[in-house]
Amino acid sequence: MPNRMDRGFYMYQQEFEDKALQVLRSGWYVLGNEVSSFEKEFADYTGAKYCVGLASGLDALWIAVRLLKIGVGDEVIVQGNTYIASVMGITMNGATPVFCEPDAHFGMDPEKIEQLITDKTKAVLVTHLYGMASRMDEIVAICRKHGLKLIEDCAQSHGACFKGQMTGTFGDVGCFSFYPSKNLGAFGDGGAVVVNDKELTPGWTSSRPDC
Ligand SMILES: Cc1ncc(COP(=O)(O)O)c(C=O)c1O
């Protein structure tokens, strides 16, 4: 049976159609108030301080690696069972992916990370698959111990928490996709990154009202 992307649309058809008409009639088709209010609401929802909307989850991933100044000659530890975009976020920056096996719940296995760390390792990129969070307390502790950056691929984990904290807010950058089939899907491609560190946000305009 083919994927039905329109089920959610029919559940809220009137609201979606009213909003689409409002946007069409506003004449503002790129960025604008709709995008910045979404960025604020999404930052608020995740509990992160800052959010910027992007064109896709892949964009979020390569921009995350770039924001952290990781590139040629650097290694990033990434799950072997993740979607290709997590790996491309690393390779598009010229860095080298080093694959870590998952645990029994398809998350990154914290017990297998340390043996992969070399003097070239700059970051760990963890993917929360199938709406389930990886074991973030152990992963954060390893990153802190070794001075590594931490990137979260949350393309499949909108709303998923680990011990009450939203995925995307444990590390340096949380990366989201709003591809139509995701937990939070758009009518088309979309993505976002969330961060807490102001240093990573030069030129960003959107933040939670209280930050
Ligand atoms: C785990 C994971 N990472 C990244 C992506 C890439 O997101 P996008 O299709 O929006 O580029 C996806 C979605 O396809 C995904 O499932």
The ligand as an SDF file (V2000), in Angstrom:
LIG
                    3D

 16 16  0  0  0  0  0  0  0  0999 V2000
   17.3050    9.9420   10.8100 C   0  0  0  0  0  0  0  0  0  0  0  0
   17.1580   10.9140    9.6760 C   0  0  0  0  0  0  0  0  0  0  0  0
   18.0880   11.8730    9.5190 N   0  0  0  0  0  0  0  0  0  0  0  0
   17.9820   12.7820    8.5460 C   0  0  0  0  0  0  0  0  0  0  0  0
   16.9360   12.7750    7.6470 C   0  0  0  0  0  0  0  0  0  0  0  0
   16.9370   13.7580    6.5410 C   0  0  0  0  0  0  0  0  0  0  0  0
   15.8570   14.6350    6.5520 O   0  0  0  0  0  0  0  0  0  0  0  0
   15.3720   15.3210    5.2090 P   0  0  0  0  0  0  0  0  0  0  0  0
   14.6960   14.2720    4.3710 O   0  0  0  0  0  0  0  0  0  0  0  0
   14.4270   16.4020    5.6630 O   0  0  0  0  0  0  0  0  0  0  0  0
   16.5810   15.9000    4.5300 O   0  0  0  0  0  0  0  0  0  0  0  0
   15.9400   11.7940    7.7920 C   0  0  0  0  0  0  0  0  0  0  0  0
   14.7480   11.7730    6.9220 C   0  0  0  0  0  0  0  0  0  0  0  0
   14.6440   11.3460    5.8820 O   0  0  0  0  0  0  0  0  0  0  0  0
   16.0560   10.8310    8.8120 C   0  0  0  0  0  0  0  0  0  0  0  0
   15.1410    9.8680    8.9840 O   0  0  0  0  0  0  0  0  0  0  0  0
  1  2  1  0
  2  3  1  0
  2 15  2  0
  3  4  2  0
  4  5  1  0
  5  6  1  0
  5 12  2  0
  6  7  1  0
  7  8  1  0
  8  9  2  0
  8 10  1  0
  8 11  1  0
 12 13  1  0
 12 15  1  0
 13 14  2  0
 15 16  1  0
M  END
$$$$
